[in-house]
Amino acid sequence: MEIQYVLLVIFFMLWQPSSSKFLSHKFNSDFKKELHDAKYKYQIKTIEMPVDHFSFSVEDTFKLRYLINDTWQQENSPPIFFYTGNEGNIEIFAQNTGFMWEIATEFQALVIFAEHRYYGESMPYGNKSYNDSKHLGYLTSHQALADYIDLIQYLKSSQKYKQSPVIVFGGSYGGMLSAWIRMKYPHIVQGAIAASAPILQFTGIVDCGSFNRILSSDFKMAHPNCPDNIKKSWSAINNVVSSDAGKTWLSDNWKLCEPLKNISQVKQLKDYLKDIYGNLAMMNYPYKANFLAPLPAYPVNAVCRHLTNESLTGKELLLAVYQAINVYTNYTGETKCLNINDTDLSSSLDAIGWPYQACTEMVMPTCATGINDMFEREEWNFNEYAKDCEKKFSVKPQPNLVCKQYGCTDLSTATNIVFSNGLMDPWTGGGVVRNLSSSAVAIIIPEGAHHLDLRGSCKEDPRSVILARNYHRYYIRQWIKEYIK
């Protein structure tokens, strides 16, 4: 069942499922340099937050980090554009959410990026935050939303922001938080842009196979033979590694840093490949990007150029697959060997807490049929999943908690939310793709990958994402007008 974790974790980060300990707190040094040379500038501040917003007995506090830029505000009560931070270092999301920065000048807005507790530098118990479930148990979405509300109210305690409308933005898990904060705190948040937010990807709401089905369709669009060859590759791997000589052949020809010796390592290799395919689909942007890894424009197309020959089989097929995945693992040509033990394919996100969230409230079922997708058949088994969570974190997942807290089947009371989803994004299956009300609307971006609309504008952007951003501007303007009447 470990692959179930993997499919959750590629929701902006990667995690080594075989590890029974929390990962060390890592932050890519190259990304630190990128932040130093970053396009978007801000001040870094902190605010004191209660560890538990909902208890009268826990008095612990910590410093929540946030980024602020007031360059464009010209008068009192400017709009506050507030990014609801994801599962990672907030500076990374600030540099990958160019749309907010671009329209801040147009709306003369105050820009805020709030870091999610237990990520980046916002550690409630410092170095002890990940020691055990006693310290980690305050890592929940509703605690994070309460952090953001306290920060908003702190900002609005200043006279110059007292009458400011608040518009929240978020992509992926951050988009879920943006939608939920508007739903739960409509008296404080005036509107939300929730991009690629799979708020319906929960037990009994969405088919567990939707992620892999959409992912596979991306590869099929790139070339009809591509997903078929990937599907064939699983049995090719199984056949080759059935002997020690085969394991040696695959280790040598795929330039693995550590040779395959047992079935556990083979499974790890396959999970690693699934991670890569998922990330490629999510990051299938129309231009070169360096979010999870350095990638060319439309990286799925680049991968599938190696997998067009329908007659490929056996070792010949596996050599082609190796060349294909090099688009992700070695686009720069600097990688010496393929490290399937690497927990850090997206190291710069600093997203070490998501496995815990996936084992508590963020239980988002995924499965594969092997018929409507390009993977080996794998069923969703909650009982096995729960056992893994109890073993790793000593917690019991609550698969219905999100729907109980925020709603899933009936969202008719939601207002002033734009749900945007790209048809190339595997998470769209769990997104809101139909209007909920006259002001809680769904925008579909046919050529869009994972929250492409929140990224900065680029000459290669497809027309559909340009139109989506114009819709965002329209609704933001409407929400502000409604507020100041």
C-alpha positions as CSV (number, residue, x, y, z in Angstrom):
1,M,0.0,0.0,0.0
2,E,3.0,2.3,0.1
3,I,2.3,3.6,-3.4
4,Q,-0.9,5.2,-2.0
5,Y,1.3,7.5,0.1
6,V,3.4,8.2,-3.0
7,L,0.5,9.4,-5.0
8,L,-0.5,11.7,-2.2
9,V,3.0,13.0,-1.7
10,I,3.5,14.0,-5.3
11,F,0.8,16.5,-4.5
12,F,3.8,18.9,-4.5
13,M,6.4,16.9,-2.7
14,L,7.9,13.5,-2.5
15,W,8.5,11.2,0.4
16,Q,10.3,7.8,0.8
17,P,7.4,5.5,1.8
18,S,9.7,2.8,3.1
19,S,11.1,5.1,5.9
20,S,9.6,4.6,9.3
21,K,11.1,7.8,10.7
22,F,10.4,11.4,10.0
23,L,12.7,12.7,7.3
24,S,15.5,15.1,8.2
25,H,14.7,18.8,7.7
26,K,16.4,19.6,4.4
27,F,16.5,22.6,2.2
28,N,18.2,22.7,-1.1
29,S,21.2,25.0,-1.1
30,D,20.8,25.7,-4.8
31,F,17.4,27.0,-4.1
32,K,18.7,29.3,-1.4
33,K,20.8,31.0,-4.1
34,E,17.7,31.1,-6.4
35,L,15.8,32.9,-3.6
36,H,18.6,35.4,-3.2
37,D,18.4,36.2,-6.9
38,A,14.6,35.9,-7.0
39,K,12.4,38.0,-9.2
40,Y,9.8,38.8,-6.5
41,K,11.0,40.7,-3.4
42,Y,9.5,40.9,0.1
43,Q,10.2,41.4,3.7
44,I,10.2,38.4,6.0
45,K,8.3,38.8,9.3
46,T,6.9,36.6,12.0
47,I,3.9,36.7,14.3
48,E,3.3,34.8,17.5
49,M,0.7,32.1,17.2
50,P,-0.9,29.7,19.7
51,V,0.0,26.1,19.0
52,D,-3.6,25.1,19.6
53,H,-6.2,27.6,18.6
54,F,-9.1,25.5,20.0
55,S,-7.9,24.7,23.5
56,F,-8.0,26.6,26.8
57,S,-5.4,24.3,28.3
58,V,-2.5,24.4,25.8
59,E,-0.7,27.7,26.2
60,D,2.3,27.0,23.9
61,T,3.1,29.5,21.2
62,F,5.4,29.7,18.2
63,K,6.5,32.1,15.5
64,L,4.7,31.8,12.2
65,R,6.6,33.2,9.3
66,Y,5.0,35.4,6.5
67,L,6.2,37.4,3.6
68,I,5.0,40.9,2.9
69,N,5.3,43.5,0.1
70,D,3.5,46.9,0.4
71,T,5.2,48.5,-2.6
72,W,2.0,49.0,-4.7
73,Q,-0.5,50.3,-2.1
74,Q,-1.1,54.0,-2.5
75,E,-3.9,54.7,-0.2
76,N,-5.4,53.3,3.0
77,S,-7.6,50.2,2.9
78,P,-5.9,48.6,-0.1
79,P,-6.9,45.1,-1.0
80,I,-5.0,42.4,0.8
81,F,-3.9,39.6,-1.5
82,F,-3.2,36.7,0.8
83,Y,-1.6,33.4,-0.2
84,T,-2.6,30.5,2.0
85,G,0.7,28.6,2.3
86,N,1.1,25.0,1.1
87,E,3.1,22.1,2.5
88,G,6.5,23.6,2.1
89,N,8.8,26.6,2.4
90,I,6.7,29.7,1.7
91,E,9.4,31.4,-0.2
92,I,9.2,28.8,-2.9
93,F,5.5,29.3,-3.5
94,A,6.1,33.1,-3.5
95,Q,8.5,32.7,-6.4
96,N,6.1,30.3,-8.3
97,T,2.9,32.4,-8.0
98,G,3.7,35.2,-10.4
99,F,0.0,35.9,-11.1
100,M,-0.5,37.4,-7.6
101,W,2.5,39.7,-8.1
102,E,1.5,40.8,-11.6
103,I,-2.0,41.9,-10.6
104,A,-0.9,43.5,-7.3
105,T,0.2,46.5,-9.3
106,E,-3.1,46.6,-11.1
107,F,-5.1,46.5,-7.8
108,Q,-2.6,48.4,-5.7
109,A,-2.7,45.5,-3.3
110,L,-0.8,44.5,-0.2
111,V,0.8,41.1,-0.9
112,I,1.1,38.5,1.9
113,F,2.4,34.9,1.7
114,A,1.7,33.0,4.9
115,E,3.7,30.0,5.7
116,H,1.9,26.8,6.8
117,R,2.7,25.6,10.3
118,Y,5.2,22.8,10.5
119,Y,6.8,23.7,7.1
120,G,9.7,25.9,6.2
121,E,10.7,27.8,9.3
122,S,7.3,27.8,11.1
123,M,8.0,25.0,13.5
124,P,5.8,25.0,16.6
125,Y,8.3,23.1,18.7
126,G,11.5,24.0,16.9
127,N,13.8,21.0,16.4
128,K,11.4,18.8,18.4
129,S,8.4,19.5,16.1
130,Y,8.8,16.2,14.3
131,N,10.0,14.1,17.3
132,D,6.6,12.3,17.9
133,S,2.9,12.6,17.5
134,K,2.6,14.5,20.8
135,H,4.6,17.4,19.2
136,L,3.3,16.8,15.6
137,G,-0.4,16.5,16.5
138,Y,-1.1,20.2,15.9
139,L,-0.3,19.8,12.2
140,T,-3.9,20.1,10.7
141,S,-5.6,22.2,8.1
142,H,-8.0,23.7,10.6
143,Q,-5.2,24.9,12.9
144,A,-3.4,26.3,9.8
145,L,-6.6,28.2,8.8
146,A,-6.9,29.6,12.3
147,D,-3.2,30.8,11.9
148,Y,-4.1,32.6,8.7
149,I,-7.2,34.2,10.2
150,D,-5.2,35.5,13.2
151,L,-2.6,36.9,10.8
152,I,-5.3,38.6,8.7
153,Q,-6.9,40.1,11.8
154,Y,-3.5,41.3,13.1
155,L,-2.9,43.0,9.7
156,K,-6.4,44.6,9.8
157,S,-5.8,45.9,13.3
158,S,-3.7,48.6,11.7
159,Q,-5.7,51.6,10.8
160,K,-4.5,51.6,7.2
161,Y,-5.8,48.1,6.6
162,K,-8.9,48.2,8.8
163,Q,-11.3,48.4,5.9
164,S,-9.2,46.4,3.4
165,P,-11.0,43.6,1.5
166,V,-9.1,40.2,1.7
167,I,-8.7,38.0,-1.3
168,V,-7.0,34.7,-0.8
169,F,-5.1,32.7,-3.3
170,G,-3.8,29.1,-3.3
171,G,-2.7,26.3,-5.6
172,S,-3.1,22.6,-4.9
173,Y,-3.3,22.0,-1.2
174,G,-2.9,25.8,-0.8
175,G,-6.0,26.1,-3.1
176,M,-7.9,23.7,-0.9
177,L,-7.1,26.0,2.1
178,S,-8.1,29.1,0.1
179,A,-11.5,27.5,-0.6
180,W,-12.0,26.3,2.9
181,I,-11.0,29.6,4.6
182,R,-13.6,31.4,2.5
183,M,-16.2,28.7,3.4
184,K,-15.5,28.8,7.1
185,Y,-14.7,32.5,7.6
186,P,-16.7,34.4,5.0
187,H,-17.0,37.4,7.4
188,I,-13.2,37.8,7.2
189,V,-12.3,36.6,3.7
190,Q,-14.1,38.3,0.8
191,G,-13.1,35.9,-2.0
192,A,-10.9,33.0,-3.0
193,I,-9.0,31.9,-6.1
194,A,-8.6,28.2,-5.5
195,A,-6.4,26.8,-8.3
196,S,-6.1,23.0,-8.8
197,A,-7.7,22.4,-5.5
198,P,-8.9,18.7,-5.2
199,I,-11.3,19.4,-2.3
200,L,-13.4,16.3,-3.4
201,Q,-10.6,13.8,-3.6
202,F,-11.9,11.9,-0.5
203,T,-13.4,8.6,0.4
204,G,-16.7,7.9,-1.3
205,I,-16.7,11.2,-3.2
206,V,-14.4,10.6,-6.1
207,D,-13.3,7.5,-7.9
208,C,-9.9,6.5,-6.6
209,G,-8.7,5.8,-10.1
210,S,-9.3,9.3,-11.4
211,F,-5.7,10.6,-10.8
212,N,-4.0,7.8,-12.7
213,R,-6.7,7.9,-15.5
214,I,-6.1,11.6,-16.2
215,L,-2.3,11.2,-15.8
216,S,-2.4,8.4,-18.4
217,S,-4.5,10.5,-20.8
218,D,-1.8,13.2,-20.8
219,F,0.7,10.6,-22.0
220,K,-1.7,9.3,-24.6
221,M,-2.2,12.9,-26.0
222,A,1.5,13.2,-26.3
223,H,1.6,10.0,-28.4
224,P,-0.9,7.1,-28.6
225,N,1.8,4.5,-28.1
226,C,3.4,6.1,-25.1
227,P,1.1,4.9,-22.3
228,D,0.9,1.5,-23.9
229,N,4.7,1.2,-23.8
230,I,4.8,2.4,-20.2
231,K,2.1,-0.2,-19.3
232,K,4.2,-2.9,-21.0
233,S,7.3,-1.8,-19.1
234,W,6.0,-3.0,-15.7
235,S,6.0,-6.7,-16.9
236,A,9.3,-6.1,-18.7
237,I,10.8,-5.0,-15.4
238,N,9.3,-8.0,-13.6
239,N,10.7,-10.4,-16.2
240,V,14.2,-8.9,-16.2
241,V,14.6,-8.7,-12.4
242,S,13.4,-12.3,-12.0
243,S,17.0,-13.4,-12.1
244,D,20.2,-12.0,-10.5
245,A,21.7,-11.5,-13.9
246,G,18.7,-9.4,-14.9
247,K,18.9,-7.3,-11.8
248,T,22.5,-6.6,-12.6
249,W,21.6,-5.8,-16.2
250,L,18.9,-3.3,-15.2
251,S,21.1,-1.7,-12.5
252,D,24.0,-1.2,-15.0
253,N,21.9,0.0,-18.0
254,W,19.8,2.3,-15.9
255,K,22.9,3.5,-14.1
256,L,21.4,3.0,-10.7
257,C,23.5,4.4,-7.9
258,E,22.8,1.3,-5.9
259,P,22.4,-2.1,-7.6
260,L,19.1,-4.0,-7.3
261,K,19.4,-7.0,-5.0
262,N,16.0,-7.9,-3.8
263,I,12.2,-7.5,-4.4
264,S,11.9,-4.6,-2.0
265,Q,14.3,-2.5,-4.1
266,V,12.5,-3.5,-7.2
267,K,9.2,-2.2,-5.7
268,Q,11.0,1.0,-4.7
269,L,12.2,1.4,-8.3
270,K,8.7,1.0,-9.6
271,D,7.3,3.5,-7.0
272,Y,10.0,5.9,-8.0
273,L,8.9,5.7,-11.7
274,K,5.3,6.3,-10.7
275,D,6.4,9.4,-8.8
276,I,8.2,10.7,-11.9
277,Y,5.2,10.1,-14.2
278,G,2.9,11.9,-11.8
279,N,5.2,14.9,-11.5
280,L,5.7,15.1,-15.2
281,A,1.9,15.3,-15.7
282,M,1.5,17.9,-13.1
283,M,4.4,20.0,-14.3
284,N,3.4,19.7,-18.0
285,Y,3.9,23.4,-18.6
286,P,4.3,25.0,-22.0
287,Y,7.7,26.4,-21.2
288,K,10.9,25.3,-19.4
289,A,10.4,25.3,-15.7
290,N,12.3,24.4,-12.5
291,F,9.7,23.8,-9.8
292,L,10.1,20.1,-8.8
293,A,13.0,19.6,-11.2
294,P,14.5,21.3,-14.3
295,L,12.2,20.4,-17.1
296,P,11.8,21.3,-20.8
297,A,8.6,22.7,-22.2
298,Y,5.8,20.1,-22.3
299,P,7.9,17.5,-20.6
300,V,5.4,14.7,-21.2
301,N,5.8,15.2,-24.9
302,A,9.6,15.1,-24.4
303,V,9.3,11.8,-22.5
304,C,7.0,10.2,-25.1
305,R,9.3,11.0,-28.0
306,H,11.3,8.0,-26.7
307,L,8.3,5.7,-26.5
308,T,6.5,6.0,-29.9
309,N,7.6,2.6,-31.3
310,E,4.8,0.1,-30.5
311,S,7.0,-2.9,-31.3
312,L,9.3,-2.2,-28.3
313,T,9.5,-5.2,-25.9
314,G,11.8,-6.6,-23.2
315,K,15.2,-5.0,-22.7
316,E,14.8,-2.8,-25.7
317,L,11.7,-1.3,-24.2
318,L,13.5,-0.8,-20.8
319,L,16.3,1.1,-22.5
320,A,13.8,3.4,-24.1
321,V,12.0,3.9,-20.8
322,Y,15.4,4.8,-19.2
323,Q,16.0,7.4,-21.9
324,A,12.4,8.7,-21.4
325,I,12.7,9.2,-17.6
326,N,16.0,11.0,-18.1
327,V,13.9,13.9,-19.2
328,Y,12.9,14.2,-15.5
329,T,15.9,12.8,-13.7
330,N,18.7,14.3,-15.8
331,Y,17.5,17.1,-18.1
332,T,20.6,19.1,-17.2
333,G,23.0,16.2,-17.9
334,E,24.6,16.6,-14.5
335,T,23.2,13.5,-12.8
336,K,25.9,10.8,-12.5
337,C,23.6,7.9,-11.5
338,L,19.9,7.3,-10.8
339,N,19.3,7.3,-7.0
340,I,16.0,5.5,-6.3
341,N,16.7,6.1,-2.6
342,D,16.5,9.8,-3.2
343,T,13.7,11.1,-1.1
344,D,14.3,14.5,-2.4
345,L,13.2,14.7,-6.1
346,S,11.5,17.9,-5.0
347,S,14.0,18.7,-2.1
348,S,13.6,22.5,-2.3
349,L,9.9,22.3,-1.2
350,D,11.0,21.3,2.3
351,A,7.8,19.4,2.6
352,I,8.5,16.9,5.3
353,G,5.2,16.9,7.1
354,W,2.8,15.9,4.4
355,P,3.0,12.1,5.0
356,Y,1.7,12.8,8.5
357,Q,-1.2,14.9,7.2
358,A,-1.9,12.1,4.7
359,C,-2.1,9.7,7.6
360,T,-4.5,11.8,9.6
361,E,-7.1,14.1,7.8
362,M,-5.8,14.3,4.2
363,V,-6.7,10.7,3.3
364,M,-7.1,11.0,-0.5
365,P,-7.7,7.5,-2.0
366,T,-5.8,6.5,-5.2
367,C,-5.7,3.3,-7.1
368,A,-4.9,1.9,-10.5
369,T,-6.9,-0.5,-12.7
370,G,-4.3,-1.4,-15.3
371,I,-7.1,-1.0,-17.8
372,N,-8.0,2.7,-17.9
373,D,-4.5,3.7,-16.9
374,M,-0.8,2.8,-17.7
375,F,0.0,1.2,-14.3
376,E,-0.1,-2.2,-12.7
377,R,-3.4,-2.9,-11.0
378,E,-3.4,-1.7,-7.4
379,E,-6.6,-1.4,-5.3
380,W,-7.3,1.1,-2.6
381,N,-7.3,-0.8,0.7
382,F,-8.0,1.6,3.6
383,N,-7.4,-1.0,6.3
384,E,-3.8,-1.7,5.0
385,Y,-3.3,2.1,4.6
386,A,-4.4,2.6,8.2
387,K,-2.0,-0.1,9.5
388,D,0.9,1.6,7.7
389,C,-0.1,4.9,9.3
390,E,-0.3,3.4,12.8
391,K,3.1,1.7,12.2
392,K,4.8,4.9,11.0
393,F,3.2,7.6,13.0
394,S,1.1,6.0,15.8
395,V,-2.0,7.6,14.4
396,K,-5.3,6.4,13.0
397,P,-6.5,8.1,9.8
398,Q,-9.8,9.8,9.8
399,P,-10.9,9.5,6.1
400,N,-14.2,11.4,6.6
401,L,-12.8,14.2,8.7
402,V,-12.3,16.7,5.8
403,C,-15.8,16.2,4.5
404,K,-17.2,16.6,8.0
405,Q,-15.3,19.8,8.6
406,Y,-15.7,21.6,5.3
407,G,-18.3,19.7,3.3
408,C,-18.0,17.6,0.1
409,T,-21.4,16.4,-1.1
410,D,-23.3,19.7,-0.5
411,L,-21.3,22.9,-1.1
412,S,-24.3,24.9,-2.2
413,T,-23.7,27.6,0.4
414,A,-20.2,28.4,-0.9
415,T,-19.9,31.9,-2.4
416,N,-17.2,34.1,-3.9
417,I,-14.8,31.3,-4.9
418,V,-13.2,30.6,-8.3
419,F,-12.2,26.9,-8.7
420,S,-9.9,26.6,-11.6
421,N,-8.7,23.3,-13.0
422,G,-6.6,22.3,-15.9
423,L,-7.6,19.3,-17.9
424,M,-4.0,18.1,-18.1
425,D,-3.7,18.1,-14.3
426,P,-4.3,14.6,-12.7
427,W,-5.8,16.3,-9.6
428,T,-8.7,17.7,-11.6
429,G,-10.6,14.5,-10.9
430,G,-11.0,15.6,-7.3
431,G,-11.6,19.3,-8.2
432,V,-14.8,21.3,-8.5
433,V,-15.6,21.4,-12.2
434,R,-19.2,22.7,-12.1
435,N,-20.5,25.9,-10.8
436,L,-21.7,25.6,-7.2
437,S,-23.6,28.9,-7.2
438,S,-23.7,32.2,-9.1
439,S,-20.6,33.3,-7.3
440,A,-18.8,30.0,-6.6
441,V,-17.8,29.2,-10.1
442,A,-15.6,26.6,-11.9
443,I,-13.2,27.5,-14.7
444,I,-11.8,24.8,-16.9
445,I,-8.4,25.3,-18.6
446,P,-8.1,22.7,-21.4
447,E,-4.4,23.2,-21.9
448,G,-3.6,23.7,-18.2
449,A,-1.4,21.6,-16.0
450,H,-1.2,21.9,-12.2
451,H,-2.2,25.5,-11.2
452,L,-0.6,26.9,-14.4
453,D,-2.9,29.9,-14.0
454,L,-1.2,31.0,-10.8
455,R,2.2,31.1,-12.3
456,G,3.6,34.2,-13.9
457,S,2.5,35.1,-17.5
458,C,4.7,33.9,-20.3
459,K,4.6,34.3,-24.1
460,E,4.1,30.5,-24.4
461,D,1.0,30.5,-22.3
462,P,-2.0,28.9,-24.1
463,R,-5.0,31.1,-24.7
464,S,-7.2,29.2,-22.2
465,V,-4.9,30.1,-19.3
466,I,-4.8,33.8,-20.4
467,L,-8.6,33.8,-20.4
468,A,-8.7,32.1,-16.9
469,R,-6.5,34.8,-15.5
470,N,-8.8,37.4,-16.9
471,Y,-11.7,35.7,-15.3
472,H,-9.8,35.8,-12.0
473,R,-9.3,39.5,-12.4
474,Y,-13.0,40.0,-13.1
475,Y,-14.2,38.2,-10.0
476,I,-11.6,39.8,-7.8
477,R,-12.8,43.2,-9.0
478,Q,-16.4,42.2,-8.3
479,W,-15.6,41.0,-4.8
480,I,-13.8,44.2,-3.9
481,K,-16.7,46.3,-5.3
482,E,-19.2,44.3,-3.2
483,Y,-17.1,44.8,-0.1
484,I,-16.6,48.6,-0.4
485,K,-20.2,49.4,-1.1
